[in-house]
Amino acid sequence: MTTIRISGLRCRGRLGVTEEERERPQEIVVDLEIEVEAADDALDATADYDGVLRVVRGLVATESFVLLETLARRIAQIVASQPGASSCRATVHKPGAARALKVDDVAASAVAGRGG
């Protein structure tokens, strides 16, 4: 098993407990750890991370979420279902919440494997 790590994927999406928060897109930062079994030195033997990033950006841009945890789980599930991926840990950071709370970070992580 090999892990592909992608850090700092910046997206804009609708996320928050209040309707007001979800009305305006805000910055969301995503980190991914994708487990792959790359048996050959070929793109089709692993997860295409360019394609993975497009899928994650599309999800964040088009869907609205109340909970950070739900978004992290949904990203992990969709990435784990991509060709070549066995599982994914997705960590979603909400920089605006961290600034408002005067802390370094507000984040949630979720793990999903193929089929779940």
Backbone bond lengths (Angstrom), bond angles and torsions (degrees), N, CA, C in turn:
res aa  C-N    CA-C-N  psi(-1)  N-CA   C-N-CA  omega(-1)  CA-C   N-CA-C  phi
1 M - - - 1.453 - - 1.521 108.72 -
2 T 1.308 115.34 140.53 1.457 122.81 178.21 1.530 107.88 -125.85
3 T 1.328 116.30 146.65 1.464 120.82 178.92 1.515 110.03 -111.20
4 I 1.322 115.84 127.15 1.462 122.86 171.12 1.520 106.15 -97.64
5 R 1.334 116.86 125.36 1.466 120.99 178.49 1.519 109.53 -112.33
6 I 1.301 114.85 130.00 1.460 122.12 175.85 1.522 106.42 -126.14
7 S 1.324 116.57 121.96 1.471 120.81 -176.18 1.517 111.02 -120.06
8 G 1.311 114.99 141.55 1.461 120.46 170.80 1.508 115.79 79.97
9 L 1.335 117.88 29.58 1.469 120.19 175.68 1.526 107.86 -70.47
10 R 1.320 115.57 111.17 1.455 121.00 -178.19 1.519 110.09 -91.53
11 C 1.323 114.72 128.34 1.467 122.02 -178.96 1.521 108.55 -134.14
12 R 1.315 115.28 167.23 1.461 120.94 171.77 1.515 106.11 -121.21
13 G 1.332 114.67 129.92 1.458 118.67 -178.34 1.506 111.90 -154.96
14 R 1.324 114.00 173.10 1.460 121.20 -178.80 1.527 108.43 -102.62
15 L 1.330 115.08 112.73 1.455 121.46 -174.23 1.509 109.54 -148.14
16 G 1.327 117.72 126.96 1.452 119.94 175.10 1.513 112.65 161.35
17 V 1.304 114.79 159.45 1.456 121.53 -178.06 1.528 110.61 -71.73
18 T 1.326 117.34 -38.95 1.464 119.24 -178.35 1.525 110.56 -90.50
19 E 1.314 114.34 153.83 1.462 120.24 177.65 1.529 110.74 -61.80
20 E 1.327 116.82 -36.29 1.466 121.21 178.30 1.525 111.52 -59.13
21 E 1.350 116.65 -41.97 1.469 120.57 178.52 1.528 111.27 -62.37
22 R 1.318 115.60 -38.02 1.466 119.85 -176.57 1.532 113.09 -80.82
23 E 1.329 117.52 -13.32 1.463 120.40 -179.81 1.524 112.38 -70.67
24 R 1.319 116.80 -36.54 1.462 121.00 -176.93 1.523 110.53 -111.76
25 P 1.338 117.70 127.66 1.469 119.38 176.66 1.526 110.46 -59.56
26 Q 1.307 115.57 142.10 1.456 121.78 178.80 1.522 109.00 -131.37
27 E 1.319 115.55 167.06 1.463 120.19 -179.61 1.525 110.26 -70.14
28 I 1.315 114.73 133.33 1.457 123.79 174.92 1.524 105.86 -132.62
29 V 1.324 116.93 133.40 1.458 121.21 -179.43 1.529 108.13 -116.22
30 V 1.332 115.81 132.45 1.465 121.24 -175.25 1.527 109.74 -121.02
31 D 1.338 115.03 134.09 1.467 122.78 171.13 1.519 107.43 -115.10
32 L 1.322 116.47 138.49 1.460 121.41 -178.55 1.517 111.16 -125.91
33 E 1.309 116.30 142.05 1.462 123.70 167.98 1.518 105.33 -125.32
34 I 1.321 116.05 110.79 1.462 121.84 -174.92 1.521 109.13 -110.51
35 E 1.328 116.24 121.12 1.456 121.26 176.92 1.523 108.82 -86.32
36 V 1.323 115.47 129.04 1.466 121.72 179.84 1.528 109.28 -133.14
37 E 1.311 115.13 157.99 1.457 121.13 172.87 1.525 107.22 -117.19
38 A 1.306 116.18 82.50 1.462 121.61 -177.38 1.526 108.81 -84.77
39 A 1.324 115.92 94.80 1.465 120.98 -177.45 1.527 111.65 -78.73
40 D 1.323 117.05 -26.24 1.469 122.01 -178.67 1.524 109.88 -123.72
41 D 1.310 115.45 162.83 1.461 121.56 176.72 1.525 108.73 -89.01
42 A 1.342 114.90 64.45 1.462 121.09 -177.79 1.519 109.14 -146.52
43 L 1.330 116.62 145.81 1.461 121.43 -177.76 1.523 112.09 -58.24
44 D 1.327 117.29 -37.83 1.465 118.57 -177.70 1.532 112.53 -75.02
45 A 1.320 118.33 -0.51 1.464 122.52 177.23 1.529 112.14 -95.89
46 T 1.340 116.93 1.96 1.461 121.11 -176.06 1.521 109.62 -144.93
47 A 1.309 117.04 -177.24 1.464 121.33 174.93 1.525 108.85 -82.32
48 D 1.302 116.06 131.68 1.463 122.25 177.59 1.526 107.94 -80.90
49 Y 1.337 116.87 102.61 1.464 117.51 -172.53 1.514 113.17 -68.91
50 D 1.317 119.45 -22.87 1.463 120.42 173.93 1.534 109.17 -64.33
51 G 1.320 116.40 -44.09 1.468 120.72 176.81 1.513 112.12 -65.41
52 V 1.329 116.99 -39.69 1.467 121.64 177.92 1.521 109.96 -59.76
53 L 1.327 117.52 -44.68 1.464 120.85 -178.99 1.526 111.34 -63.66
54 R 1.318 116.94 -38.97 1.477 119.69 177.20 1.526 110.78 -61.50
55 V 1.337 116.56 -43.26 1.463 120.90 -179.61 1.528 110.75 -63.98
56 V 1.320 117.62 -44.14 1.470 121.08 -179.71 1.517 110.45 -65.22
57 R 1.324 117.25 -46.64 1.473 119.83 178.54 1.530 110.85 -58.68
58 G 1.330 116.42 -42.46 1.466 120.57 179.50 1.518 112.16 -62.68
59 L 1.320 116.89 -43.40 1.469 121.14 178.90 1.521 110.81 -61.41
60 V 1.325 116.79 -49.84 1.463 121.00 -177.34 1.531 110.57 -63.67
61 A 1.322 117.32 -38.34 1.462 120.88 -176.24 1.528 113.19 -74.81
62 T 1.328 117.97 -26.76 1.465 119.26 -171.14 1.518 115.29 -107.48
63 E 1.326 118.21 -17.50 1.462 120.16 -179.23 1.527 109.74 -110.38
64 S 1.323 115.99 157.95 1.460 122.42 179.08 1.526 108.30 -117.04
65 F 1.336 116.28 140.16 1.461 121.32 -176.69 1.517 110.11 -132.43
66 V 1.317 116.03 143.57 1.457 122.05 174.48 1.528 109.34 -82.93
67 L 1.337 115.96 -47.91 1.456 120.85 -174.20 1.521 113.36 -105.35
68 L 1.300 115.67 138.36 1.463 123.16 172.33 1.527 110.25 -56.27
69 E 1.328 116.07 -40.57 1.452 121.96 -178.74 1.533 112.09 -61.21
70 T 1.324 115.82 -39.65 1.468 120.76 179.95 1.519 110.16 -66.31
71 L 1.316 117.26 -43.02 1.466 120.73 178.14 1.526 110.51 -62.58
72 A 1.325 118.00 -43.97 1.470 120.84 178.64 1.528 110.81 -59.96
73 R 1.331 116.45 -44.90 1.472 120.34 179.51 1.520 111.40 -63.14
74 R 1.323 116.48 -43.50 1.473 121.14 -178.59 1.530 110.66 -64.02
75 I 1.335 117.70 -42.11 1.464 121.25 177.59 1.523 109.95 -63.53
76 A 1.337 117.57 -46.86 1.471 120.37 179.57 1.526 110.60 -58.10
77 Q 1.329 117.28 -42.45 1.465 120.94 -179.26 1.523 111.74 -64.68
78 I 1.319 116.63 -45.63 1.464 119.53 -176.15 1.534 111.03 -69.15
79 V 1.339 117.38 -36.46 1.467 120.25 178.56 1.524 110.04 -70.48
80 A 1.335 117.56 -42.08 1.471 120.48 179.73 1.518 112.12 -62.99
81 S 1.324 116.94 -23.81 1.466 120.42 -179.87 1.531 113.29 -85.45
82 Q 1.328 117.11 -5.47 1.469 120.56 -179.60 1.528 110.28 -72.79
83 P 1.337 116.77 148.27 1.468 120.10 178.45 1.533 111.27 -55.05
84 G 1.319 115.91 133.16 1.455 121.68 177.93 1.514 114.71 91.34
85 A 1.328 117.92 -16.99 1.462 121.57 -179.20 1.522 110.18 -91.22
86 S 1.335 116.38 136.00 1.466 121.17 175.06 1.525 111.13 -97.06
87 S 1.325 116.16 -38.99 1.461 121.31 177.91 1.521 108.82 -157.47
88 C 1.334 114.68 168.91 1.464 119.39 -179.81 1.520 109.65 -149.42
89 R 1.321 115.17 137.48 1.466 122.19 167.15 1.520 105.25 -107.93
90 A 1.329 115.70 122.26 1.461 121.38 177.65 1.515 108.51 -114.10
91 T 1.323 115.44 130.52 1.457 121.54 174.19 1.521 107.41 -116.26
92 V 1.319 115.75 125.90 1.463 121.77 -178.26 1.520 108.25 -112.97
93 H 1.328 115.35 125.14 1.465 122.83 -179.92 1.527 108.91 -106.98
94 K 1.322 115.33 142.45 1.468 121.18 178.27 1.537 107.77 -119.89
95 P 1.343 117.09 87.01 1.474 120.84 -175.09 1.527 113.94 -57.74
96 G 1.321 117.70 -36.04 1.464 119.99 179.97 1.513 112.10 -63.28
97 A 1.314 116.99 -39.22 1.472 120.52 177.93 1.523 110.23 -67.07
98 A 1.322 116.61 -40.44 1.471 119.89 179.10 1.530 110.43 -61.51
99 R 1.342 116.29 -44.41 1.474 119.32 178.85 1.533 110.52 -62.19
100 A 1.326 116.93 -44.29 1.467 120.99 -178.40 1.526 111.56 -63.35
101 L 1.321 116.56 -34.78 1.467 120.98 -178.80 1.530 112.84 -89.40
102 K 1.350 115.65 -4.44 1.464 121.82 -178.50 1.532 111.84 58.20
103 V 1.349 114.42 47.72 1.467 122.42 175.28 1.522 108.44 -127.98
104 D 1.327 116.33 167.17 1.459 120.60 -178.38 1.520 113.33 -70.85
105 D 1.334 117.64 -35.25 1.460 119.04 -173.82 1.520 110.68 -159.62
106 V 1.317 115.51 146.26 1.458 123.77 167.99 1.519 104.72 -127.09
107 A 1.336 116.64 118.93 1.460 120.17 -174.60 1.509 110.66 -149.74
108 A 1.327 115.05 159.01 1.468 122.29 172.26 1.508 107.80 -136.11
109 S 1.336 115.67 144.24 1.472 121.81 178.45 1.514 109.67 -121.33
110 A 1.325 115.58 147.73 1.460 121.51 175.64 1.522 107.90 -143.91
111 V 1.336 115.50 151.24 1.461 122.08 178.57 1.511 108.52 -122.75
112 A 1.330 115.53 137.43 1.464 120.79 175.85 1.518 108.31 -138.97
113 G 1.323 115.32 144.71 1.452 121.22 174.84 1.506 110.10 -110.62
114 R 1.301 116.21 167.67 1.465 120.56 179.92 1.512 109.04 -53.09
115 G 1.343 114.50 128.53 1.437 120.23 -179.71 1.516 114.04 86.49
116 G 1.340 119.17 1.67 1.467 117.47 -179.98 1.454 111.39 -171.45
